[in-house]
């Protein structure tokens, strides 16, 4: 039993010491949009039309961001180092513009969700 406890402790120590992997483009199978100080990445994301879709919106910047899409009727604050999940319920085919409203005067703060 002592050997099992030592192995468990070693495993936990190795996990804690491992370097952090870069953030994946998908989070638990969901597409990810990243906002960072007025820059949206990717600026274009494709989703299936007619199906409910969840999208993770991460803010890796130092200030709060606001995901806003007038076409989708969504307006949500994303705190610094935080994330939200938005749900699109059966979007019709088309293009849906969105912006980081707090930095909307920058071209890099605009994006589009394409449902097809």
C-alpha positions in Angstrom: 0.0 0.0 0.0 2.8 2.4 0.8 4.3 1.7 -2.6 0.9 2.7 -4.2 0.8 5.9 -2.2 4.4 6.8 -3.3 3.4 6.1 -7.0 0.4 8.3 -6.6 2.4 11.1 -5.0 5.1 10.9 -7.7 2.4 11.0 -10.4 0.8 14.1 -8.9 4.2 15.8 -8.6 5.0 15.1 -12.2 1.7 16.5 -13.4 2.2 19.6 -11.3 5.7 20.1 -12.7 4.8 19.6 -16.3 4.8 22.7 -18.5 1.4 24.0 -19.5 0.4 23.1 -23.1 -0.7 25.9 -25.4 -4.5 26.5 -25.4 -6.2 24.3 -28.0 -8.2 25.8 -30.8 -11.1 23.6 -29.6 -12.3 23.4 -26.0 -14.0 20.1 -25.2 -14.9 19.9 -28.9 -16.3 23.4 -29.0 -14.9 26.1 -31.3 -13.0 28.9 -29.5 -12.9 32.6 -30.3 -10.1 34.5 -28.4 -10.3 38.2 -27.6 -7.1 39.9 -26.4 -6.8 43.7 -26.0 -8.8 44.5 -29.1 -7.8 41.6 -31.3 -10.1 38.7 -32.2 -8.7 35.4 -33.3 -9.9 33.9 -35.5 -11.8 36.7 -37.1 -14.0 34.2 -39.0 -15.5 31.0 -37.7 -17.7 28.5 -39.5 -20.6 26.7 -37.8 -23.3 24.3 -39.2 -26.6 26.0 -40.0 -29.7 24.6 -38.5 -28.0 23.0 -35.5 -27.6 24.2 -32.0 -23.9 25.3 -31.6 -22.0 26.3 -28.6 -18.9 28.6 -28.9 -16.3 29.3 -26.2 -15.2 33.0 -26.1 -12.0 33.5 -24.2 -10.5 36.8 -23.1 -6.7 36.4 -22.7 -6.2 40.2 -22.4 -5.6 42.5 -19.5 -9.0 44.3 -19.7 -12.6 43.2 -19.9 -14.0 42.5 -23.4 -17.6 42.5 -24.6 -18.8 40.0 -27.2 -21.6 41.8 -29.1 -23.6 40.6 -32.1 -26.6 42.7 -33.0 -27.6 40.1 -35.6 -27.5 37.3 -33.0 -28.9 39.4 -30.2 -26.0 38.6 -27.9 -24.2 41.0 -25.6 -21.9 39.5 -23.0 -19.0 40.7 -20.9 -15.9 38.5 -20.8 -13.7 39.3 -17.8 -9.9 39.4 -18.1 -8.5 35.8 -18.1 -12.1 34.6 -18.3 -14.3 32.9 -20.7 -18.0 32.5 -21.6 -20.0 30.0 -23.7 -22.5 31.4 -26.2 -25.2 29.2 -27.7 -26.5 29.7 -31.2 -29.9 27.9 -31.5 -30.4 26.6 -35.0 -28.8 29.6 -36.9 -30.1 30.1 -40.4 -27.5 30.1 -43.2 -25.7 33.4 -43.3 -23.1 35.7 -41.9 -23.4 37.1 -38.4 -21.0 39.9 -37.5 -19.7 40.3 -34.0 -17.4 42.8 -32.3 -15.5 43.4 -29.0 -17.6 46.4 -28.3 -15.0 47.9 -25.9 -12.5 48.2 -28.8 -14.9 48.4 -31.8 -13.0 51.3 -33.3 -10.2 48.9 -34.2 -10.5 46.7 -37.3 -8.9 43.8 -35.4 -11.9 43.8 -33.0 -14.4 42.7 -35.6 -15.3 39.1 -36.6 -17.9 37.1 -38.3 -19.6 33.7 -37.7 -20.6 32.0 -40.9 -23.5 29.4 -40.6 -23.6 27.1 -43.6 
